[in-house]
Amino acid sequence: MDYRITTDSNSDLRPEFIAEHNIPIIPQYYSFGEEVFGDEKNMSPKEFYETMRKGELPKSMANNPAVIHEKFETILKEGKDILHIAFSSALSGSCNNVMVEARQLMDKYPERKILVFDSLNASLGEGVSVYRAVELQKEGKSLEQAYELLMAEREHVNVWFTVDNLHHLQRGGRISKTTAIVGSVINIKPLLCVTKEGQLQSSGTVRGRKKALKALVSNMEQALELDNYGKDRIVGIVHGDCMEDAVYVKELVNQLGFKKVIINDVSPSIGTHAGPGVVGLIFYGKEVK
């Protein structure tokens, strides 16, 4: 089909998947002090989380309109349209930056189309829509057909996650300082999800790491909708430099009979807000609330 699928680095896709399907990536930037990373200069997830564990605190930054423009225009000049899978517009201005550049380029190249799919999600919650778009393109779906199918399924992408250190949520304004201090003392672990509006929402707490990981899978069991989204659909697990915990969650998910369960790293641009020890579970199921 005469369109390219693009996304941003917040989608937490594996490098080999990106290379195999030739997916252009719009970098999301982050910084430690005055040093900016995210494009030619980057850190591996392990390096990033080790730096955070040493006490250095990163900041996230939006994407660069000039980079968006350049990457998109290169594709348009090849005579191809674009289906871009974007990070949630409710969490960042990055999606709006993409839309602005897309409109400008379509004015310049009126014979070409750029459709921007606002995933209203983050991490592999955004990434599974890229996997789905690749499947749809292989099935021969047109640009418009793929976009409409992604829209129809968007609210069925469920994302649940837990973090190991409450102070990163407190730093990002998600919880109060008092809650972070008390919760850390008594080993409270939060459960969070992404709402249908694309925002992060607290959905309860448990005591202890293992219970939190089990709760992710329990929430998944309650939210499954197997008549419409069967066990052949992709299930994603992401982690912030805590592979053992991710493997543990995968073992629990495998017991439910799912055929395709992948484990990916949480990228630095997402990990900035969650910190080392974050674990997320992504799957298709009932409409999110």
N, C-alpha and C positions, 0 to 999 in steps of 0.2 A: 504494500500500500504506500502511496506517496505522502507519507507524513512520518515525522520523527517524534519519538517520545522523549521528553526531557523532564528533569526534576531538579531538586536542590539537595545539598549535602545533609539536610536535616532528615531526609528519608531513611537514613541508616541502612543503605543497601551495601551488600558485599562488593568489594572491588572487582571480583571475578564475574559477578552478575552484570555489573555495569559494563565491563569490557566485552563480555560475550554478546550483549545486546546493543553495544555501541550507543550508550545513553549519555548525552551531554549533561553535565552536572553544573548547576549554578552554585558557587561556593557561598556558605554562610560563615561569617567571620567571628572571631573571638580574640580576646587579648589577655595577656598577663602583664600588668603594668602598661608600659608604652609599647610593648612588642605585640604586633598583630599577626595572627595566623589565619589560615583558611584557604589559601589558594596555592601558589607555588611553594610557599612556606607553610608547613603544617606539622602537627605532632601526631604520632600514633595514639590510639586510645589509651594504651598502657602508659606511655610517657605522660599523657595529659592527666590521667587519674593519679599517677605517682606524684606529679607536681602538686595537685590539689591536696594529697595526703600530707605533703610537707608544709601545708598551711598557706600556700599561695592561692589567691582567689581570682578566678577569671571573670571576665565580663563578656556577654554576647553582643554582637553587632549585626546590623541588617546587611542584606546583600547589596551589591554595588550595581546601580543602574547601568553604568558604562559596560560592565562585564556582561550583564543580561543582554544589552543591545548587541554587543559584538557576537555573542554565541548564537543568538536568534538570527541575526542578519546573515551569518555564515550559512545557516541552514536554508533560509529563504532564497539565497543566491543560488543554491543547488537545485532550486525548483521544487522544494518540498514544503509542506505545511507542518505545523507543530501542535502537538498535544502536550501541554506542560502540566505536570502534577505538582501542586504547590503546598507548602507548609501552611498551617491554619492561619487564616486572616485574623482570627480572634486572639492570636498569641503574638503576632509580629506584624510589622508593616511590610515585610518582604513580599507577601502575595500582592499587595497593592503596587509595589514597585514593578513587579513583573507585568501586571495589567497595564500600567502606564506605558511601559516600553512596548508591549504588544500592540496597543492602540496606535502608537506613533509609527511602528514598523508596518502595520497594515495600511496606514495612510500612504506610506512610501511605496509599498508593494501591494496595490489593491487586488492583484490577482491571487494573492496568497492568503491563508487563514492561520491564525494562532488562537487556539482554544485553551484557556487557562482553567484547569479544574482545581478549585479550592477544596482541598481534602478535608478541611476542618479537623485536621488531625496532626499528629507529630510523630517523630521517630518512625518506626516500622508501621505505625498506624497510617502514616502517609505512604510508606514504602509498599505496603501490600497492594495499594492502588496502582503502583507502577508495575508490580508483578501481573496484576489483572489486566492492565492496559497492554502489556506485551502478549498475554494470552489472546486477548481480543484481536489484536493486530494479526497474529498468526492465523486466527480463524477467518481472516478476511474482512473484518469489520472496518467500515469507513471511519474517517476522523470523527464525523458527527455521531455515528452509531456507537463508537467506543466511548465518547464523551457522555452520551445519554445513559449508557449502561452503568458507567461509573457513578453518575449522579443518582441513579436509581438504587445503587447499593451503598452509597456513602454512609447513611445513618445505620447501616448494619455492621460497620467496622467497629468492633469493641476493643477498647484499650484499657487495661488495668495495670497498675504498677505500684510498687512499694519502694521506699528509700531506706537506707541504713542509717543515715545521719540527718536528724531533723534540722540541724542548723543551716543546711543549704536551702531548705524550704523557707526557713525564717528569714534568711538573707534575701530571698526573692519575694518576700512579702506574702507568702502563702499561709504562714502561721505566725503567731506572736512569739516574742522572745521568751516569755514566761512558759508558754506551751512547749517550746523547744527544749528548755532547760529541764522542766519537770519530766517531760516525755523521755528524755535521754536517761535520766536518773533511774526511772522505773522500767526501762527497756520497752517503751511503747513504739510500735511500728505502724505508720499510717498506710491506709489503702486509698489510692486515688484513681480517678478515671477521667477520661475525656468526654465531655458532654456533646450533645448533638449540635450545640452552638460552637463547638470547637474550643471550649475553655476547659481548664483543669478544675476538678472538683474533688474535695475530700469525701470519702465514702465510708469512713469508720476507721477504727484502730484495733490492733490486737497486741498482745504482749509476746515478744519473742520473734526472732527472725524466721524460724522454721514455720511457725504458725502463719506468719504473713505470706510466705511462699505458698503454703497449702491453701490459704484463703484466695489467692489469685485463681487457682484452678477450681476451687469451689464456686467462685463467682462465674467462672466460665461455664461450668456445668449448668448453672441456673439460667444462663443467658443463651444457650444454644438453641438453634432453630433448624434442626436437621432436615426437615421437609424441604426447605428452600436452600439451605447452605449445608451441604453434606460433609462427610469426613474426608472427602477428596480435596476440599478447599485448604489453602495454605494456612498454617498457624505459625505465628512468629513469636520468638522469645528474644528479648534484648537485655543486655547487661552492661553495667559500668565496671569493668575489670573484676568480675566475680563469676567466672565461668562455672565453678562448682555449683553455685546456686542455680545458674541457668540450666545446667544439666539435670539437676534435681527436679526443677519444674518440668523439663522436657520428659523425664521419666514418668511423672504424674500424668502429663498430657497423653503420652503414648498409651497409657493404660485405658484411655477413653477410645482408642481405636483410630486416631487420626493418622493419615498416610503421609502427610508432608509437613514436618515440623522443622523449622530452621532456627538457628541461633545466630544472631548478629551482635556486633558491638553497638553500644550507644555512642554516637559520635560526640566529639568535644563540644560542638555548638549546642547540642541538647544537654550533654552532661554538665555544662556550666551551671544549670539550674537544679539538677538532681544530685550531682556529686557521685563519688565512687560508691558502689554497692547498690545502685538502682537496678531493679529487675522489672521488666515489663512483659505482659502477655497480650498478644494481639490475635484476634480471631473474628470470623464472620458469625453473626448470631442475630438475636432480636434487635429491634431498633433501640438505639441508645436514647437515654432520656436527657 
